[in-house]
Amino acid sequence: MAALDLLGRRWTLRVLWELSQEPAGFRELQRRCARMSSSVLSTRLGELTDSRLVAPDGDGYRLTPLGEDLVGALGPLDAWSRRWAAETGAGSGEAGAGSGEAGGI
């Protein structure tokens, strides 16, 4: 599976973002991503685990070193998206703005 294909799937960046804050169990991730169904979360965690970006960690999940590298690589995109939103007014009231979507991405 191509990385951009995986990253472009709904909720993937949000799951990565949440796990970059701290490891979490399935129920905690579902609570943090309130509108995500359990079936979608299960699918995304499976895909991210298969891609070696996320790993089971006791009762939950954590980013792997590869996943941490990816989140770090997304930093410039996050910075750009924040500048773009500020300059265009985009995102005010949109799904990603203020709803906890993966940072500004």
Residue, then its C-alpha position, 0 to 999 in steps of 0.5 A: m500500500a502506498a504511503l499517500d494512499l494510506l495517509g489520504r484515508r479518512w481518520t488516518l491522520r487523526v489517529l496518528w495525531e492522537l497517538s503522537q500525543e500519547p499511547a492510547g487504547f481502542r476505547e480512548l482513541q474512539r472517545r478522542c475521535a468521537r465521530m469515528s465508528s468502531s469499525v473504521l477505527s479498527t480498520r485504520l489501526g489494522e492498516l497502520t499496524d500492517s504498515r508498521l507505523v503503529a504497534p500494540d502496546g499492552d492495553g493499547y497502541r503507540l507510534t513506532p519509531l517509523g510512525e514518529d518519523l512520519v509525524g515529524a515529517l508532517g510538521p512542515l505540512d502542518a505549518w503550511s496548512r496553518r499559514w494557508a488557513a490564516e491567509t484564506g480564512a479557510g477552515s473556520g467552521e470546517a471539519g478540521a478546524g477546531s475539532g481536533e483534526a490532526g493539528g492543522i492538517 
